[in-house]
Amino acid sequence: MPGGRSGDRRTGNRRTSSRTRLDNFRRGDRIQVFSAGRQLDGNGTFIRVEDGFLVWEDNSGNRNTTSLEGISIRRLSNRY
């Protein structure tokens, strides 16, 4: 496997399918999490995706684990 990461998503590994929706997010990105069109717990920080769940920290410092089913996530600008 020359180069290691080719970016090819055709791995056949089902665990990567839930991750591909969030490929553009990186640890530390500022995010907003929505479920059924409603914002959850204000703004927060993306940590990771694990076993079909979004792991993120809200502005109060609470770590949240939210199912990827039925949510949408928006990255916030880092500009203030």
PyMOL Python script that loads the backbone (N, CA, C, O; Angstrom):
from pymol import cmd

cmd.read_pdbstr("""\
ATOM      1  N   MET A   1       0.808  -1.174   0.000  1.00  0.00           N
ATOM      2  CA  MET A   1       0.000   0.000   0.000  1.00  0.00           C
ATOM      3  C   MET A   1       0.859   1.247   0.000  1.00  0.00           C
ATOM      4  O   MET A   1       1.037   1.856   1.055  1.00  0.00           O
ATOM      5  N   PRO A   2       1.382   1.640  -1.104  1.00  0.00           N
ATOM      6  CA  PRO A   2       2.221   2.831  -1.151  1.00  0.00           C
ATOM      7  C   PRO A   2       1.445   4.075  -0.758  1.00  0.00           C
ATOM      8  O   PRO A   2       0.312   4.269  -1.196  1.00  0.00           O
ATOM      9  N   GLY A   3       2.038   4.899   0.049  1.00  0.00           N
ATOM     10  CA  GLY A   3       1.439   6.163   0.436  1.00  0.00           C
ATOM     11  C   GLY A   3       0.456   6.060   1.585  1.00  0.00           C
ATOM     12  O   GLY A   3       0.051   7.088   2.126  1.00  0.00           O
ATOM     13  N   GLY A   4       0.058   4.865   1.977  1.00  0.00           N
ATOM     14  CA  GLY A   4      -0.819   4.695   3.131  1.00  0.00           C
ATOM     15  C   GLY A   4      -2.251   5.103   2.902  1.00  0.00           C
ATOM     16  O   GLY A   4      -3.108   4.240   2.706  1.00  0.00           O
ATOM     17  N   ARG A   5      -2.540   6.385   2.918  1.00  0.00           N
ATOM     18  CA  ARG A   5      -3.903   6.881   2.792  1.00  0.00           C
ATOM     19  C   ARG A   5      -4.159   7.317   1.366  1.00  0.00           C
ATOM     20  O   ARG A   5      -3.616   8.326   0.918  1.00  0.00           O
ATOM     21  N   SER A   6      -4.970   6.579   0.658  1.00  0.00           N
ATOM     22  CA  SER A   6      -5.253   6.938  -0.726  1.00  0.00           C
ATOM     23  C   SER A   6      -6.520   7.759  -0.854  1.00  0.00           C
ATOM     24  O   SER A   6      -6.743   8.394  -1.885  1.00  0.00           O
ATOM     25  N   GLY A   7      -7.367   7.757   0.189  1.00  0.00           N
ATOM     26  CA  GLY A   7      -8.635   8.451   0.100  1.00  0.00           C
ATOM     27  C   GLY A   7      -9.709   7.610  -0.563  1.00  0.00           C
ATOM     28  O   GLY A   7     -10.841   8.067  -0.721  1.00  0.00           O
ATOM     29  N   ASP A   8      -9.374   6.387  -0.953  1.00  0.00           N
ATOM     30  CA  ASP A   8     -10.331   5.493  -1.595  1.00  0.00           C
ATOM     31  C   ASP A   8     -11.293   4.973  -0.544  1.00  0.00           C
ATOM     32  O   ASP A   8     -10.875   4.346   0.429  1.00  0.00           O
ATOM     33  N   ARG A   9     -12.580   5.228  -0.735  1.00  0.00           N
ATOM     34  CA  ARG A   9     -13.589   4.830   0.239  1.00  0.00           C
ATOM     35  C   ARG A   9     -14.168   3.461  -0.050  1.00  0.00           C
ATOM     36  O   ARG A   9     -15.021   3.001   0.708  1.00  0.00           O
ATOM     37  N   ARG A  10     -13.750   2.796  -1.098  1.00  0.00           N
ATOM     38  CA  ARG A  10     -14.293   1.491  -1.442  1.00  0.00           C
ATOM     39  C   ARG A  10     -13.531   0.395  -0.719  1.00  0.00           C
ATOM     40  O   ARG A  10     -12.872  -0.436  -1.344  1.00  0.00           O
ATOM     41  N   THR A  11     -13.626   0.401   0.589  1.00  0.00           N
ATOM     42  CA  THR A  11     -12.851  -0.547   1.385  1.00  0.00           C
ATOM     43  C   THR A  11     -13.605  -1.824   1.665  1.00  0.00           C
ATOM     44  O   THR A  11     -13.002  -2.836   2.022  1.00  0.00           O
ATOM     45  N   GLY A  12     -14.936  -1.792   1.505  1.00  0.00           N
ATOM     46  CA  GLY A  12     -15.730  -2.957   1.834  1.00  0.00           C
ATOM     47  C   GLY A  12     -15.970  -3.107   3.331  1.00  0.00           C
ATOM     48  O   GLY A  12     -16.659  -4.037   3.750  1.00  0.00           O
ATOM     49  N   ASN A  13     -15.434  -2.239   4.120  1.00  0.00           N
ATOM     50  CA  ASN A  13     -15.598  -2.274   5.565  1.00  0.00           C
ATOM     51  C   ASN A  13     -16.821  -1.445   5.937  1.00  0.00           C
ATOM     52  O   ASN A  13     -16.823  -0.230   5.737  1.00  0.00           O
ATOM     53  N   ARG A  14     -17.852  -2.074   6.471  1.00  0.00           N
ATOM     54  CA  ARG A  14     -19.092  -1.372   6.802  1.00  0.00           C
ATOM     55  C   ARG A  14     -18.886  -0.310   7.873  1.00  0.00           C
ATOM     56  O   ARG A  14     -19.611   0.685   7.887  1.00  0.00           O
ATOM     57  N   ARG A  15     -17.933  -0.488   8.759  1.00  0.00           N
ATOM     58  CA  ARG A  15     -17.707   0.507   9.813  1.00  0.00           C
ATOM     59  C   ARG A  15     -17.318   1.852   9.236  1.00  0.00           C
ATOM     60  O   ARG A  15     -17.567   2.877   9.870  1.00  0.00           O
ATOM     61  N   THR A  16     -16.710   1.888   8.043  1.00  0.00           N
ATOM     62  CA  THR A  16     -16.323   3.162   7.461  1.00  0.00           C
ATOM     63  C   THR A  16     -17.512   3.893   6.863  1.00  0.00           C
ATOM     64  O   THR A  16     -17.426   5.099   6.631  1.00  0.00           O
ATOM     65  N   SER A  17     -18.640   3.194   6.601  1.00  0.00           N
ATOM     66  CA  SER A  17     -19.766   3.847   5.947  1.00  0.00           C
ATOM     67  C   SER A  17     -20.343   4.966   6.802  1.00  0.00           C
ATOM     68  O   SER A  17     -20.722   6.000   6.253  1.00  0.00           O
ATOM     69  N   SER A  18     -20.427   4.809   8.121  1.00  0.00           N
ATOM     70  CA  SER A  18     -20.946   5.891   8.953  1.00  0.00           C
ATOM     71  C   SER A  18     -19.932   7.020   9.065  1.00  0.00           C
ATOM     72  O   SER A  18     -20.308   8.164   9.321  1.00  0.00           O
ATOM     73  N   ARG A  19     -18.683   6.723   8.884  1.00  0.00           N
ATOM     74  CA  ARG A  19     -17.637   7.729   8.993  1.00  0.00           C
ATOM     75  C   ARG A  19     -17.549   8.589   7.742  1.00  0.00           C
ATOM     76  O   ARG A  19     -17.150   9.750   7.830  1.00  0.00           O
ATOM     77  N   THR A  20     -17.913   8.051   6.570  1.00  0.00           N
ATOM     78  CA  THR A  20     -17.724   8.797   5.341  1.00  0.00           C
ATOM     79  C   THR A  20     -18.555  10.061   5.298  1.00  0.00           C
ATOM     80  O   THR A  20     -18.184  11.006   4.602  1.00  0.00           O
ATOM     81  N   ARG A  21     -19.674  10.114   6.021  1.00  0.00           N
ATOM     82  CA  ARG A  21     -20.475  11.327   6.051  1.00  0.00           C
ATOM     83  C   ARG A  21     -19.744  12.445   6.780  1.00  0.00           C
ATOM     84  O   ARG A  21     -20.089  13.614   6.607  1.00  0.00           O
ATOM     85  N   LEU A  22     -18.755  12.119   7.581  1.00  0.00           N
ATOM     86  CA  LEU A  22     -18.072  13.109   8.408  1.00  0.00           C
ATOM     87  C   LEU A  22     -16.592  13.220   8.082  1.00  0.00           C
ATOM     88  O   LEU A  22     -15.807  13.678   8.911  1.00  0.00           O
ATOM     89  N   ASP A  23     -16.207  12.806   6.886  1.00  0.00           N
ATOM     90  CA  ASP A  23     -14.799  12.856   6.504  1.00  0.00           C
ATOM     91  C   ASP A  23     -14.217  14.257   6.548  1.00  0.00           C
ATOM     92  O   ASP A  23     -13.014  14.419   6.755  1.00  0.00           O
ATOM     93  N   ASN A  24     -15.045  15.265   6.359  1.00  0.00           N
ATOM     94  CA  ASN A  24     -14.527  16.636   6.305  1.00  0.00           C
ATOM     95  C   ASN A  24     -14.371  17.275   7.673  1.00  0.00           C
ATOM     96  O   ASN A  24     -13.888  18.402   7.782  1.00  0.00           O
ATOM     97  N   PHE A  25     -14.774  16.565   8.716  1.00  0.00           N
ATOM     98  CA  PHE A  25     -14.636  17.098  10.070  1.00  0.00           C
ATOM     99  C   PHE A  25     -13.360  16.571  10.700  1.00  0.00           C
ATOM    100  O   PHE A  25     -12.980  15.417  10.500  1.00  0.00           O
ATOM    101  N   ARG A  26     -12.712  17.425  11.458  1.00  0.00           N
ATOM    102  CA  ARG A  26     -11.472  17.057  12.144  1.00  0.00           C
ATOM    103  C   ARG A  26     -11.617  17.375  13.627  1.00  0.00           C
ATOM    104  O   ARG A  26     -12.357  18.281  14.010  1.00  0.00           O
ATOM    105  N   ARG A  27     -10.912  16.628  14.445  1.00  0.00           N
ATOM    106  CA  ARG A  27     -10.924  16.867  15.896  1.00  0.00           C
ATOM    107  C   ARG A  27     -10.633  18.338  16.168  1.00  0.00           C
ATOM    108  O   ARG A  27      -9.682  18.902  15.627  1.00  0.00           O
ATOM    109  N   GLY A  28     -11.451  18.947  17.000  1.00  0.00           N
ATOM    110  CA  GLY A  28     -11.268  20.357  17.343  1.00  0.00           C
ATOM    111  C   GLY A  28     -12.124  21.310  16.535  1.00  0.00           C
ATOM    112  O   GLY A  28     -12.225  22.485  16.888  1.00  0.00           O
ATOM    113  N   ASP A  29     -12.755  20.835  15.440  1.00  0.00           N
ATOM    114  CA  ASP A  29     -13.635  21.704  14.661  1.00  0.00           C
ATOM    115  C   ASP A  29     -14.806  22.159  15.524  1.00  0.00           C
ATOM    116  O   ASP A  29     -15.374  21.367  16.275  1.00  0.00           O
ATOM    117  N   ARG A  30     -15.160  23.420  15.416  1.00  0.00           N
ATOM    118  CA  ARG A  30     -16.338  23.959  16.087  1.00  0.00           C
ATOM    119  C   ARG A  30     -17.563  23.533  15.292  1.00  0.00           C
ATOM    120  O   ARG A  30     -17.589  23.693  14.072  1.00  0.00           O
ATOM    121  N   ILE A  31     -18.581  22.992  15.963  1.00  0.00           N
ATOM    122  CA  ILE A  31     -19.751  22.458  15.277  1.00  0.00           C
ATOM    123  C   ILE A  31     -21.049  22.864  15.962  1.00  0.00           C
ATOM    124  O   ILE A  31     -21.060  23.294  17.115  1.00  0.00           O
ATOM    125  N   GLN A  32     -22.151  22.714  15.212  1.00  0.00           N
ATOM    126  CA  GLN A  32     -23.501  22.757  15.741  1.00  0.00           C
ATOM    127  C   GLN A  32     -24.125  21.416  15.383  1.00  0.00           C
ATOM    128  O   GLN A  32     -23.949  20.928  14.266  1.00  0.00           O
ATOM    129  N   VAL A  33     -24.853  20.817  16.321  1.00  0.00           N
ATOM    130  CA  VAL A  33     -25.480  19.516  16.100  1.00  0.00           C
ATOM    131  C   VAL A  33     -26.989  19.715  16.126  1.00  0.00           C
ATOM    132  O   VAL A  33     -27.528  20.344  17.036  1.00  0.00           O
ATOM    133  N   PHE A  34     -27.670  19.167  15.107  1.00  0.00           N
ATOM    134  CA  PHE A  34     -29.113  19.299  14.981  1.00  0.00           C
ATOM    135  C   PHE A  34     -29.757  17.918  14.925  1.00  0.00           C
ATOM    136  O   PHE A  34     -29.210  16.992  14.326  1.00  0.00           O
ATOM    137  N   SER A  35     -30.917  17.791  15.551  1.00  0.00           N
ATOM    138  CA  SER A  35     -31.729  16.584  15.455  1.00  0.00           C
ATOM    139  C   SER A  35     -33.148  17.032  15.156  1.00  0.00           C
ATOM    140  O   SER A  35     -33.706  17.865  15.870  1.00  0.00           O
ATOM    141  N   ALA A  36     -33.736  16.476  14.094  1.00  0.00           N
ATOM    142  CA  ALA A  36     -35.086  16.865  13.659  1.00  0.00           C
ATOM    143  C   ALA A  36     -35.177  18.377  13.471  1.00  0.00           C
ATOM    144  O   ALA A  36     -36.210  18.978  13.767  1.00  0.00           O
ATOM    145  N   GLY A  37     -34.107  18.993  12.982  1.00  0.00           N
ATOM    146  CA  GLY A  37     -34.091  20.418  12.700  1.00  0.00           C
ATOM    147  C   GLY A  37     -33.875  21.315  13.905  1.00  0.00           C
ATOM    148  O   GLY A  37     -33.833  22.538  13.765  1.00  0.00           O
ATOM    149  N   ARG A  38     -33.738  20.724  15.090  1.00  0.00           N
ATOM    150  CA  ARG A  38     -33.523  21.522  16.302  1.00  0.00           C
ATOM    151  C   ARG A  38     -32.084  21.381  16.765  1.00  0.00           C
ATOM    152  O   ARG A  38     -31.514  20.290  16.749  1.00  0.00           O
ATOM    153  N   GLN A  39     -31.513  22.492  17.175  1.00  0.00           N
ATOM    154  CA  GLN A  39     -30.128  22.480  17.634  1.00  0.00           C
ATOM    155  C   GLN A  39     -30.034  21.845  19.020  1.00  0.00           C
ATOM    156  O   GLN A  39     -30.833  22.145  19.907  1.00  0.00           O
ATOM    157  N   LEU A  40     -29.046  20.964  19.195  1.00  0.00           N
ATOM    158  CA  LEU A  40     -28.806  20.301  20.477  1.00  0.00           C
ATOM    159  C   LEU A  40     -27.712  21.031  21.250  1.00  0.00           C
ATOM    160  O   LEU A  40     -26.639  21.290  20.704  1.00  0.00           O
ATOM    161  N   ASP A  41     -27.968  21.362  22.498  1.00  0.00           N
ATOM    162  CA  ASP A  41     -26.948  21.852  23.433  1.00  0.00           C
ATOM    163  C   ASP A  41     -26.039  22.949  22.893  1.00  0.00           C
ATOM    164  O   ASP A  41     -24.874  23.015  23.286  1.00  0.00           O
ATOM    165  N   GLY A  42     -26.516  23.787  22.033  1.00  0.00           N
ATOM    166  CA  GLY A  42     -25.700  24.891  21.543  1.00  0.00           C
ATOM    167  C   GLY A  42     -24.546  24.434  20.671  1.00  0.00           C
ATOM    168  O   GLY A  42     -24.614  23.385  20.031  1.00  0.00           O
ATOM    169  N   ASN A  43     -23.510  25.211  20.650  1.00  0.00           N
ATOM    170  CA  ASN A  43     -22.326  24.906  19.851  1.00  0.00           C
ATOM    171  C   ASN A  43     -21.403  23.979  20.631  1.00  0.00           C
ATOM    172  O   ASN A  43     -21.494  23.872  21.854  1.00  0.00           O
ATOM    173  N   GLY A  44     -20.512  23.309  19.898  1.00  0.00           N
ATOM    174  CA  GLY A  44     -19.588  22.423  20.572  1.00  0.00           C
ATOM    175  C   GLY A  44     -18.344  22.178  19.747  1.00  0.00           C
ATOM    176  O   GLY A  44     -18.064  22.902  18.791  1.00  0.00           O
ATOM    177  N   THR A  45     -17.603  21.153  20.124  1.00  0.00           N
ATOM    178  CA  THR A  45     -16.345  20.796  19.474  1.00  0.00           C
ATOM    179  C   THR A  45     -16.387  19.334  19.053  1.00  0.00           C
ATOM    180  O   THR A  45     -16.689  18.453  19.858  1.00  0.00           O
ATOM    181  N   PHE A  46     -16.080  19.084  17.777  1.00  0.00           N
ATOM    182  CA  PHE A  46     -16.038  17.733  17.249  1.00  0.00           C
ATOM    183  C   PHE A  46     -14.863  16.985  17.865  1.00  0.00           C
ATOM    184  O   PHE A  46     -13.754  17.514  17.931  1.00  0.00           O
ATOM    185  N   ILE A  47     -15.104  15.749  18.318  1.00  0.00           N
ATOM    186  CA  ILE A  47     -14.030  14.914  18.844  1.00  0.00           C
ATOM    187  C   ILE A  47     -13.757  13.752  17.898  1.00  0.00           C
ATOM    188  O   ILE A  47     -12.648  13.610  17.383  1.00  0.00           O
ATOM    189  N   ARG A  48     -14.787  12.910  17.667  1.00  0.00           N
ATOM    190  CA  ARG A  48     -14.598  11.769  16.761  1.00  0.00           C
ATOM    191  C   ARG A  48     -15.948  11.121  16.469  1.00  0.00           C
ATOM    192  O   ARG A  48     -16.971  11.473  17.056  1.00  0.00           O
ATOM    193  N   VAL A  49     -15.918  10.157  15.536  1.00  0.00           N
ATOM    194  CA  VAL A  49     -17.051   9.281  15.268  1.00  0.00           C
ATOM    195  C   VAL A  49     -16.615   7.893  15.688  1.00  0.00           C
ATOM    196  O   VAL A  49     -15.528   7.439  15.328  1.00  0.00           O
ATOM    197  N   GLU A  50     -17.466   7.217  16.454  1.00  0.00           N
ATOM    198  CA  GLU A  50     -17.117   5.895  16.960  1.00  0.00           C
ATOM    199  C   GLU A  50     -18.363   5.014  16.987  1.00  0.00           C
ATOM    200  O   GLU A  50     -19.343   5.339  17.658  1.00  0.00           O
ATOM    201  N   ASP A  51     -18.323   3.892  16.252  1.00  0.00           N
ATOM    202  CA  ASP A  51     -19.405   2.905  16.262  1.00  0.00           C
ATOM    203  C   ASP A  51     -20.773   3.513  16.012  1.00  0.00           C
ATOM    204  O   ASP A  51     -21.733   3.173  16.703  1.00  0.00           O
ATOM    205  N   GLY A  52     -20.883   4.411  15.032  1.00  0.00           N
ATOM    206  CA  GLY A  52     -22.163   4.997  14.670  1.00  0.00           C
ATOM    207  C   GLY A  52     -22.609   6.154  15.547  1.00  0.00           C
ATOM    208  O   GLY A  52     -23.764   6.574  15.479  1.00  0.00           O
ATOM    209  N   PHE A  53     -21.710   6.671  16.367  1.00  0.00           N
ATOM    210  CA  PHE A  53     -22.040   7.787  17.253  1.00  0.00           C
ATOM    211  C   PHE A  53     -21.056   8.932  17.058  1.00  0.00           C
ATOM    212  O   PHE A  53     -19.868   8.722  16.812  1.00  0.00           O
ATOM    213  N   LEU A  54     -21.576  10.135  17.172  1.00  0.00           N
ATOM    214  CA  LEU A  54     -20.758  11.340  17.185  1.00  0.00           C
ATOM    215  C   LEU A  54     -20.358  11.596  18.629  1.00  0.00           C
ATOM    216  O   LEU A  54     -21.214  11.639  19.513  1.00  0.00           O
ATOM    217  N   VAL A  55     -19.069  11.764  18.874  1.00  0.00           N
ATOM    218  CA  VAL A  55     -18.581  12.124  20.204  1.00  0.00           C
ATOM    219  C   VAL A  55     -18.134  13.582  20.100  1.00  0.00           C
ATOM    220  O   VAL A  55     -17.282  13.927  19.282  1.00  0.00           O
ATOM    221  N   TRP A  56     -18.721  14.424  20.938  1.00  0.00           N
ATOM    222  CA  TRP A  56     -18.427  15.852  20.882  1.00  0.00           C
ATOM    223  C   TRP A  56     -18.562  16.467  22.259  1.00  0.00           C
ATOM    224  O   TRP A  56     -19.179  15.895  23.158  1.00  0.00           O
ATOM    225  N   GLU A  57     -17.971  17.648  22.410  1.00  0.00           N
ATOM    226  CA  GLU A  57     -18.001  18.355  23.691  1.00  0.00           C
ATOM    227  C   GLU A  57     -18.777  19.652  23.519  1.00  0.00           C
ATOM    228  O   GLU A  57     -18.521  20.415  22.587  1.00  0.00           O
ATOM    229  N   ASP A  58     -19.734  19.904  24.424  1.00  0.00           N
ATOM    230  CA  ASP A  58     -20.488  21.154  24.331  1.00  0.00           C
ATOM    231  C   ASP A  58     -19.700  22.278  24.995  1.00  0.00           C
ATOM    232  O   ASP A  58     -18.643  22.045  25.581  1.00  0.00           O
ATOM    233  N   ASN A  59     -20.221  23.488  24.899  1.00  0.00           N
ATOM    234  CA  ASN A  59     -19.502  24.655  25.425  1.00  0.00           C
ATOM    235  C   ASN A  59     -19.357  24.648  26.940  1.00  0.00           C
ATOM    236  O   ASN A  59     -18.537  25.386  27.488  1.00  0.00           O
ATOM    237  N   SER A  60     -20.145  23.822  27.620  1.00  0.00           N
ATOM    238  CA  SER A  60     -20.027  23.712  29.076  1.00  0.00           C
ATOM    239  C   SER A  60     -18.976  22.690  29.488  1.00  0.00           C
ATOM    240  O   SER A  60     -18.745  22.477  30.678  1.00  0.00           O
ATOM    241  N   GLY A  61     -18.341  22.059  28.506  1.00  0.00           N
ATOM    242  CA  GLY A  61     -17.311  21.073  28.792  1.00  0.00           C
ATOM    243  C   GLY A  61     -17.849  19.664  28.985  1.00  0.00           C
ATOM    244  O   GLY A  61     -17.104  18.770  29.384  1.00  0.00           O
ATOM    245  N   ASN A  62     -19.144  19.451  28.708  1.00  0.00           N
ATOM    246  CA  ASN A  62     -19.735  18.122  28.833  1.00  0.00           C
ATOM    247  C   ASN A  62     -19.477  17.313  27.573  1.00  0.00           C
ATOM    248  O   ASN A  62     -19.677  17.808  26.463  1.00  0.00           O
ATOM    249  N   ARG A  63     -19.035  16.077  27.737  1.00  0.00           N
ATOM    250  CA  ARG A  63     -18.824  15.189  26.598  1.00  0.00           C
ATOM    251  C   ARG A  63     -20.153  14.525  26.263  1.00  0.00           C
ATOM    252  O   ARG A  63     -20.817  13.970  27.139  1.00  0.00           O
ATOM    253  N   ASN A  64     -20.538  14.586  24.981  1.00  0.00           N
ATOM    254  CA  ASN A  64     -21.801  14.040  24.501  1.00  0.00           C
ATOM    255  C   ASN A  64     -21.542  12.935  23.498  1.00  0.00           C
ATOM    256  O   ASN A  64     -20.585  12.992  22.726  1.00  0.00           O
ATOM    257  N   THR A  65     -22.399  11.932  23.515  1.00  0.00           N
ATOM    258  CA  THR A  65     -22.365  10.855  22.528  1.00  0.00           C
ATOM    259  C   THR A  65     -23.750  10.832  21.901  1.00  0.00           C
ATOM    260  O   THR A  65     -24.739  10.536  22.572  1.00  0.00           O
ATOM    261  N   THR A  66     -23.817  11.147  20.602  1.00  0.00           N
ATOM    262  CA  THR A  66     -25.084  11.287  19.896  1.00  0.00           C
ATOM    263  C   THR A  66     -25.109  10.348  18.704  1.00  0.00           C
ATOM    264  O   THR A  66     -24.175  10.336  17.902  1.00  0.00           O
ATOM    265  N   SER A  67     -26.174   9.556  18.580  1.00  0.00           N
ATOM    266  CA  SER A  67     -26.313   8.643  17.445  1.00  0.00           C
ATOM    267  C   SER A  67     -26.291   9.428  16.140  1.00  0.00           C
ATOM    268  O   SER A  67     -26.863  10.515  16.057  1.00  0.00           O
ATOM    269  N   LEU A  68     -25.635   8.885  15.125  1.00  0.00           N
ATOM    270  CA  LEU A  68     -25.583   9.537  13.820  1.00  0.00           C
ATOM    271  C   LEU A  68     -26.903   9.425  13.073  1.00  0.00           C
ATOM    272  O   LEU A  68     -27.108  10.118  12.076  1.00  0.00           O
ATOM    273  N   GLU A  69     -27.792   8.571  13.534  1.00  0.00           N
ATOM    274  CA  GLU A  69     -29.098   8.405  12.891  1.00  0.00           C
ATOM    275  C   GLU A  69     -29.942   9.650  13.104  1.00  0.00           C
ATOM    276  O   GLU A  69     -30.247  10.005  14.242  1.00  0.00           O
ATOM    277  N   GLY A  70     -30.318  10.309  12.031  1.00  0.00           N
ATOM    278  CA  GLY A  70     -31.242  11.436  12.103  1.00  0.00           C
ATOM    279  C   GLY A  70     -30.668  12.754  12.578  1.00  0.00           C
ATOM    280  O   GLY A  70     -31.428  13.659  12.920  1.00  0.00           O
ATOM    281  N   ILE A  71     -29.348  12.895  12.610  1.00  0.00           N
ATOM    282  CA  ILE A  71     -28.776  14.188  12.994  1.00  0.00           C
ATOM    283  C   ILE A  71     -28.092  14.837  11.805  1.00  0.00           C
ATOM    284  O   ILE A  71     -27.750  14.170  10.829  1.00  0.00           O
ATOM    285  N   SER A  72     -27.902  16.117  11.894  1.00  0.00           N
ATOM    286  CA  SER A  72     -27.053  16.823  10.941  1.00  0.00           C
ATOM    287  C   SER A  72     -26.096  17.692  11.736  1.00  0.00           C
ATOM    288  O   SER A  72     -26.382  18.120  12.854  1.00  0.00           O
ATOM    289  N   ILE A  73     -24.956  17.936  11.120  1.00  0.00           N
ATOM    290  CA  ILE A  73     -23.882  18.654  11.799  1.00  0.00           C
ATOM    291  C   ILE A  73     -23.403  19.772  10.883  1.00  0.00           C
ATOM    292  O   ILE A  73     -23.207  19.565   9.685  1.00  0.00           O
ATOM    293  N   ARG A  74     -23.218  20.941  11.448  1.00  0.00           N
ATOM    294  CA  ARG A  74     -22.712  22.068  10.679  1.00  0.00           C
ATOM    295  C   ARG A  74     -21.422  22.556  11.318  1.00  0.00           C
ATOM    296  O   ARG A  74     -21.351  22.766  12.529  1.00  0.00           O
ATOM    297  N   ARG A  75     -20.402  22.732  10.482  1.00  0.00           N
ATOM    298  CA  ARG A  75     -19.136  23.287  10.975  1.00  0.00           C
ATOM    299  C   ARG A  75     -19.289  24.793  11.075  1.00  0.00           C
ATOM    300  O   ARG A  75     -19.836  25.439  10.181  1.00  0.00           O
ATOM    301  N   LEU A  76     -18.804  25.335  12.165  1.00  0.00           N
ATOM    302  CA  LEU A  76     -18.820  26.777  12.375  1.00  0.00           C
ATOM    303  C   LEU A  76     -17.506  27.369  11.915  1.00  0.00           C
ATOM    304  O   LEU A  76     -16.468  26.710  11.958  1.00  0.00           O
ATOM    305  N   SER A  77     -17.551  28.580  11.487  1.00  0.00           N
ATOM    306  CA  SER A  77     -16.341  29.279  11.080  1.00  0.00           C
ATOM    307  C   SER A  77     -15.461  29.502  12.304  1.00  0.00           C
ATOM    308  O   SER A  77     -15.969  29.768  13.394  1.00  0.00           O
ATOM    309  N   ASN A  78     -14.161  29.395  12.133  1.00  0.00           N
ATOM    310  CA  ASN A  78     -13.232  29.658  13.222  1.00  0.00           C
ATOM    311  C   ASN A  78     -12.972  31.133  13.406  1.00  0.00           C
ATOM    312  O   ASN A  78     -12.280  31.535  14.342  1.00  0.00           O
ATOM    313  N   ARG A  79     -13.525  31.951  12.514  1.00  0.00           N
ATOM    314  CA  ARG A  79     -13.348  33.405  12.621  1.00  0.00           C
ATOM    315  C   ARG A  79     -14.257  33.956  13.699  1.00  0.00           C
ATOM    316  O   ARG A  79     -15.385  33.492  13.869  1.00  0.00           O
ATOM    317  N   TYR A  80     -13.765  34.947  14.428  1.00  0.00           N
ATOM    318  CA  TYR A  80     -14.571  35.558  15.484  1.00  0.00           C
ATOM    319  C   TYR A  80     -14.838  36.996  15.169  1.00  0.00           C
ATOM    320  O   TYR A  80     -15.504  37.684  15.943  1.00  0.00           O
TER     321      TYR A  80
END
""", "prot")
cmd.dss("prot")
cmd.show_as("cartoon", "prot")
cmd.util.cbc("prot")
cmd.orient("prot")
